[in-house]
Amino acid sequence: MRAYEIILKKRNGLSLTREEINYLIEGFVQGAVPDYQVSALAMAIYFRGMTEEEAAYLTEAMVHSGETVSLEAIPGIKVDKHSSGGVGDTTTLVLAPLVASAGVPVAKFSGRGLGHTGGTLDKLESIPGFQTAMSTGEFITAVKNIGVAVAGQTESLVPADKKLYALRDVTATVDSLPLIASSIMSKKLAAGADSLILDVKCGDGAFLKEKDRALELGSMMANIGYKAGRETVAIITAMDQPLGRAVGNALEVKEAILTLRGEGPPDLTELCLVLAGWMLCLAGKVSNSGEGREILRELIASGKALRRLEELIKNQHGNAGVIEDFSLLPQAGNIVGVETAEQGYVARLGAEAIGIAAMALGAGRESKETAIDPAAGITIEKKVGDRVESGDTLVFIHAGRNITGDLLTQIRDRVLAAFEIREDNPGKPPLVLDSIDRKGR
């Protein structure tokens, strides 16, 4: 078997076998297949695509390129959740303790933010003392003891994905759907969960702008999960405007706490209930997701979900006092309101522009080496469908004292440009757009 022949076969639009894909991925990780040949394969996949079987074979090969996590020591059905990323996407901070409080173990490996999308680990680390680095043993013990843990992925998990993504990043093949699907699903499958719920974002602030492509990706990932023996459901959700009202690490922690108190923004609350309802369904706790949502509402109202978040924070060495005292979270040195001179209704609130503005404030990172300002970000006062009058505050900018002058003006102008205000009320846009069942159809 030769790498050249496999690349030629895919370039000509033919399907690769499991053995051919295994040969390339194993050789790539071991250094026997050079980067330039794998780059050529990625480009061939970009133009020729992959069948459902090929995408499943690629995912399988990537999973087996490193260690895998066994969650068998944790009783019950373990359900994991993945979001394809967005602006103000605080769902994991709410979902993990909420679902755990319903008796479903949540063993969650999460990542850091890059670009205008936030990372769960960065958000949690804005809680003083919170530690996201855990050994596999510590991770499993935590879930067995309190039902939930959220930690960073170990370096030994899916090394093929790290190497392949580095090549995709410099060869303009990042947005290949089969490569996206195999990248996401290889990490999810290697992490050991029994079932998966996938929150696939589409719209202005998402990686995928069009609903059709989001549906295609969701279907592809659901099929990969199904072929791997994991029940998988994909929910297509809107990301044309930021989710919730907070964008930024400590700001989103505060919003997650408010949501678990029953005081969160309606859209964040709704999405968390939808996703968590499905997680309870996949875990066998309820017969349908709607029944799950009713149970989850009761857990929020009773305070049990919030207490589980407190346990999570304490168990990972964070200062759980933030639950009651938000002043313990990092605070911005300069908070500036951005007002409008117009009146009417918010017709558009560009998620990407808000995300980029938050990144410029220090809430996100342009490269993996960029330092995060945990206090930085934006809180949104007006969203699509809201009435505004001249002089109303649209957002508050939470900036460090080093964000001044021209830079602050540029950020303010970017935020203003994200809003479109019209005379007619467009109404509240839908949040959940579609879903894909357990067999990817």
BAKOL-174623 format. One record per residue (C-alpha): x, y negated, z negated. Coordinates in steps of 0.1 Angstrom, whole numbers, plus 5000, padded with zeros to 4 digits. Example, Ala and Ser with C-alpha at 12.3 -4.5 7.8 and 13.67 -1.06 7.14 Angstrom:
2
NODE  east  north    up
NODE  5123   5045  4922
NODE  5137   5011  4929
//
This chain:
441
NODE  east  north    up
NODE  5000   5000  5000
NODE  5013   4966  5010
NODE  5002   4931  4998
NODE  5005   4918  5034
NODE  4980   4944  5047
NODE  4955   4936  5019
NODE  4957   4898  5026
NODE  4952   4904  5063
NODE  4922   4926  5056
NODE  4905   4899  5036
NODE  4915   4872  5060
NODE  4897   4892  5087
NODE  4866   4892  5066
NODE  4867   4929  5055
NODE  4859   4941  5020
NODE  4887   4951  4996
NODE  4886   4983  4976
NODE  4890   4986  4938
NODE  4924   5002  4944
NODE  4936   4973  4966
NODE  4925   4947  4942
NODE  4940   4965  4913
NODE  4973   4968  4932
NODE  4975   4931  4938
NODE  4965   4919  4904
NODE  4987   4943  4886
NODE  5016   4935  4908
NODE  5010   4898  4904
NODE  5010   4900  4866
NODE  5042   4921  4866
NODE  5060   4899  4891
NODE  5060   4925  4920
NODE  5036   4904  4941
NODE  5049   4869  4946
NODE  5029   4837  4940
NODE  5028   4828  4977
NODE  5010   4860  4986
NODE  4984   4856  4959
NODE  4979   4820  4970
NODE  4972   4833  5005
NODE  4947   4858  4991
NODE  4930   4831  4972
NODE  4926   4810  5004
NODE  4913   4840  5023
NODE  4887   4846  4995
NODE  4878   4809  4996
NODE  4869   4811  5033
NODE  4857   4847  5036
NODE  4840   4851  5002
NODE  4836   4884  4984
NODE  4809   4910  4981
NODE  4792   4917  4947
NODE  4814   4949  4944
NODE  4846   4930  4952
NODE  4839   4903  4926
NODE  4832   4930  4901
NODE  4865   4948  4910
NODE  4884   4916  4907
NODE  4869   4908  4873
NODE  4876   4944  4861
NODE  4913   4941  4872
NODE  4917   4908  4854
NODE  4902   4922  4822
NODE  4926   4951  4822
NODE  4956   4928  4829
NODE  4960   4922  4791
NODE  4946   4932  4758
NODE  4909   4933  4751
NODE  4890   4927  4718
NODE  4869   4954  4703
NODE  4840   4942  4682
NODE  4828   4977  4673
NODE  4837   4971  4636
NODE  4810   4944  4635
NODE  4775   4959  4629
NODE  4747   4950  4654
NODE  4745   4938  4690
NODE  4770   4910  4696
NODE  4758   4883  4721
NODE  4782   4858  4736
NODE  4773   4825  4753
NODE  4792   4806  4780
NODE  4786   4771  4794
NODE  4801   4761  4827
NODE  4809   4727  4812
NODE  4794   4692  4811
NODE  4792   4659  4793
NODE  4779   4659  4757
NODE  4775   4697  4758
NODE  4774   4703  4721
NODE  4755   4736  4723
NODE  4780   4760  4708
NODE  4783   4739  4676
NODE  4745   4743  4671
NODE  4740   4778  4686
NODE  4767   4797  4667
NODE  4754   4790  4632
NODE  4718   4790  4643
NODE  4719   4824  4659
NODE  4740   4838  4630
NODE  4714   4826  4606
NODE  4689   4848  4624
NODE  4710   4879  4616
NODE  4727   4881  4650
NODE  4766   4882  4647
NODE  4783   4855  4668
NODE  4819   4862  4677
NODE  4828   4832  4698
NODE  4860   4826  4717
NODE  4861   4790  4730
NODE  4884   4767  4749
NODE  4897   4731  4750
NODE  4884   4703  4772
NODE  4901   4691  4804
NODE  4890   4662  4825
NODE  4856   4647  4817
NODE  4842   4679  4801
NODE  4846   4684  4764
NODE  4860   4715  4747
NODE  4845   4732  4717
NODE  4878   4737  4699
NODE  4886   4700  4702
NODE  4852   4692  4687
NODE  4856   4716  4657
NODE  4891   4704  4650
NODE  4878   4669  4645
NODE  4865   4683  4612
NODE  4893   4677  4587
NODE  4912   4709  4581
NODE  4892   4731  4605
NODE  4914   4759  4619
NODE  4906   4775  4653
NODE  4937   4797  4654
NODE  4928   4831  4640
NODE  4943   4866  4644
NODE  4919   4892  4658
NODE  4917   4908  4624
NODE  4908   4875  4607
NODE  4883   4868  4634
NODE  4865   4901  4630
NODE  4866   4899  4592
NODE  4850   4864  4594
NODE  4821   4877  4615
NODE  4816   4907  4593
NODE  4815   4885  4562
NODE  4794   4855  4572
NODE  4781   4865  4607
NODE  4800   4839  4627
NODE  4834   4827  4638
NODE  4846   4803  4666
NODE  4883   4806  4676
NODE  4907   4800  4704
NODE  4914   4827  4729
NODE  4947   4846  4723
NODE  4975   4844  4749
NODE  4973   4882  4754
NODE  4937   4880  4767
NODE  4934   4881  4805
NODE  4969   4869  4815
NODE  4960   4874  4852
NODE  4934   4846  4849
NODE  4959   4821  4836
NODE  4984   4829  4864
NODE  4957   4829  4891
NODE  4941   4797  4879
NODE  4975   4779  4880
NODE  4977   4788  4917
NODE  4941   4779  4925
NODE  4947   4745  4909
NODE  4974   4736  4934
NODE  4960   4753  4965
NODE  4925   4737  4966
NODE  4908   4770  4958
NODE  4894   4761  4924
NODE  4858   4758  4937
NODE  4856   4793  4952
NODE  4826   4809  4936
NODE  4839   4845  4935
NODE  4871   4832  4919
NODE  4851   4811  4894
NODE  4828   4840  4885
NODE  4857   4864  4880
NODE  4876   4839  4859
NODE  4847   4832  4836
NODE  4835   4868  4833
NODE  4869   4884  4828
NODE  4873   4863  4797
NODE  4838   4870  4784
NODE  4841   4908  4790
NODE  4876   4910  4775
NODE  4862   4893  4744
NODE  4841   4923  4736
NODE  4805   4911  4734
NODE  4777   4935  4742
NODE  4755   4910  4760
NODE  4759   4875  4775
NODE  4739   4844  4780
NODE  4753   4820  4807
NODE  4745   4783  4807
NODE  4753   4773  4843
NODE  4752   4735  4847
NODE  4745   4717  4879
NODE  4743   4680  4888
NODE  4764   4649  4886
NODE  4784   4658  4855
NODE  4788   4694  4863
NODE  4815   4712  4883
NODE  4788   4724  4906
NODE  4766   4695  4919
NODE  4740   4715  4938
NODE  4714   4738  4923
NODE  4718   4763  4951
NODE  4754   4768  4943
NODE  4747   4771  4906
NODE  4721   4798  4913
NODE  4746   4816  4935
NODE  4773   4815  4908
NODE  4748   4825  4881
NODE  4736   4855  4902
NODE  4772   4865  4909
NODE  4782   4864  4872
NODE  4750   4882  4861
NODE  4757   4910  4886
NODE  4793   4913  4873
NODE  4780   4916  4838
NODE  4754   4941  4848
NODE  4779   4963  4867
NODE  4802   4962  4836
NODE  4773   4975  4814
NODE  4766   4942  4797
NODE  4731   4927  4797
NODE  4735   4893  4812
NODE  4711   4864  4817
NODE  4720   4831  4835
NODE  4701   4799  4828
NODE  4705   4770  4853
NODE  4704   4737  4835
NODE  4706   4701  4846
NODE  4737   4679  4840
NODE  4728   4648  4859
NODE  4729   4628  4826
NODE  4748   4637  4794
NODE  4732   4662  4771
NODE  4721   4646  4739
NODE  4732   4612  4729
NODE  4768   4617  4717
NODE  4799   4621  4739
NODE  4831   4626  4720
NODE  4845   4651  4695
NODE  4836   4638  4660
NODE  4805   4622  4674
NODE  4793   4655  4687
NODE  4800   4672  4654
NODE  4777   4647  4637
NODE  4750   4652  4664
NODE  4752   4690  4659
NODE  4747   4686  4622
NODE  4717   4663  4628
NODE  4703   4689  4652
NODE  4706   4716  4626
NODE  4688   4693  4602
NODE  4659   4690  4627
NODE  4669   4654  4636
NODE  4687   4659  4669
NODE  4679   4646  4703
NODE  4651   4664  4721
NODE  4670   4676  4751
NODE  4699   4691  4730
NODE  4674   4707  4706
NODE  4654   4721  4735
NODE  4684   4737  4753
NODE  4698   4752  4721
NODE  4664   4768  4713
NODE  4662   4782  4749
NODE  4696   4797  4748
NODE  4694   4809  4713
NODE  4660   4824  4719
NODE  4676   4844  4747
NODE  4704   4855  4725
NODE  4680   4868  4699
NODE  4661   4887  4727
NODE  4693   4902  4741
NODE  4703   4913  4705
NODE  4670   4931  4702
NODE  4657   4909  4674
NODE  4626   4898  4694
NODE  4607   4910  4725
NODE  4610   4878  4744
NODE  4629   4845  4742
NODE  4597   4825  4733
NODE  4593   4845  4702
NODE  4629   4839  4694
NODE  4624   4801  4697
NODE  4597   4802  4670
NODE  4620   4820  4646
NODE  4648   4796  4653
NODE  4626   4766  4646
NODE  4618   4780  4612
NODE  4655   4786  4604
NODE  4662   4749  4612
NODE  4632   4737  4591
NODE  4643   4759  4561
NODE  4679   4747  4562
NODE  4693   4782  4567
NODE  4709   4773  4600
NODE  4726   4742  4585
NODE  4739   4763  4555
NODE  4754   4788  4580
NODE  4773   4759  4596
NODE  4786   4749  4562
NODE  4798   4785  4556
NODE  4815   4785  4591
NODE  4834   4753  4583
NODE  4845   4765  4548
NODE  4856   4799  4561
NODE  4878   4783  4587
NODE  4893   4759  4561
NODE  4874   4728  4572
NODE  4860   4701  4549
NODE  4824   4711  4546
NODE  4816   4678  4530
NODE  4810   4665  4565
NODE  4776   4681  4564
NODE  4764   4655  4539
NODE  4789   4627  4544
NODE  4796   4617  4580
NODE  4822   4592  4568
NODE  4846   4621  4563
NODE  4847   4626  4600
NODE  4872   4605  4620
NODE  4859   4570  4626
NODE  4866   4547  4655
NODE  4884   4515  4648
NODE  4863   4494  4672
NODE  4826   4500  4681
NODE  4813   4479  4709
NODE  4777   4477  4722
NODE  4771   4475  4759
NODE  4740   4455  4767
NODE  4719   4452  4799
NODE  4707   4420  4816
NODE  4680   4440  4834
NODE  4645   4452  4824
NODE  4626   4482  4835
NODE  4632   4519  4831
NODE  4664   4539  4832
NODE  4662   4558  4865
NODE  4697   4572  4866
NODE  4724   4578  4840
NODE  4755   4593  4857
NODE  4770   4620  4835
NODE  4803   4621  4853
NODE  4809   4583  4849
NODE  4801   4585  4812
NODE  4824   4615  4808
NODE  4853   4597  4826
NODE  4847   4566  4804
NODE  4849   4587  4773
NODE  4880   4604  4786
NODE  4896   4569  4791
NODE  4888   4561  4755
NODE  4907   4592  4744
NODE  4879   4617  4739
NODE  4891   4639  4767
NODE  4924   4648  4783
NODE  4936   4642  4819
NODE  4962   4670  4815
NODE  4968   4698  4790
NODE  4995   4677  4773
NODE  4972   4647  4767
NODE  4965   4639  4730
NODE  4929   4636  4719
NODE  4915   4608  4698
NODE  4888   4627  4677
NODE  4869   4595  4668
NODE  4867   4582  4704
NODE  4836   4585  4726
NODE  4802   4570  4735
NODE  4768   4571  4719
NODE  4739   4567  4742
NODE  4709   4546  4732
NODE  4689   4548  4764
NODE  4684   4578  4787
NODE  4665   4585  4819
NODE  4628   4575  4815
NODE  4634   4551  4786
NODE  4621   4515  4787
NODE  4647   4488  4785
NODE  4645   4450  4781
NODE  4671   4424  4789
NODE  4696   4423  4760
NODE  4690   4459  4749
NODE  4720   4480  4740
NODE  4725   4509  4765
NODE  4754   4526  4747
NODE  4780   4520  4719
NODE  4816   4525  4728
NODE  4837   4540  4700
NODE  4873   4530  4707
NODE  4906   4531  4690
NODE  4922   4498  4681
NODE  4946   4502  4710
NODE  4917   4501  4735
NODE  4914   4463  4741
NODE  4914   4437  4768
NODE  4913   4448  4804
NODE  4911   4485  4796
NODE  4880   4480  4774
NODE  4865   4458  4801
NODE  4871   4485  4827
NODE  4855   4511  4805
NODE  4825   4488  4798
NODE  4820   4482  4836
NODE  4822   4519  4843
NODE  4795   4526  4817
NODE  4772   4499  4831
NODE  4777   4513  4866
NODE  4765   4547  4854
NODE  4730   4532  4847
NODE  4704   4524  4873
NODE  4673   4505  4861
NODE  4641   4503  4881
NODE  4606   4489  4876
NODE  4589   4523  4880
NODE  4591   4549  4853
NODE  4607   4580  4867
NODE  4596   4601  4837
NODE  4618   4626  4818
NODE  4637   4649  4841
NODE  4635   4687  4836
NODE  4663   4703  4817
NODE  4660   4740  4824
NODE  4658   4745  4862
NODE  4658   4782  4868
NODE  4669   4816  4854
NODE  4683   4848  4866
NODE  4673   4881  4851
NODE  4693   4909  4836
NODE  4701   4925  4869
NODE  4712   4893  4886
NODE  4681   4888  4907
//
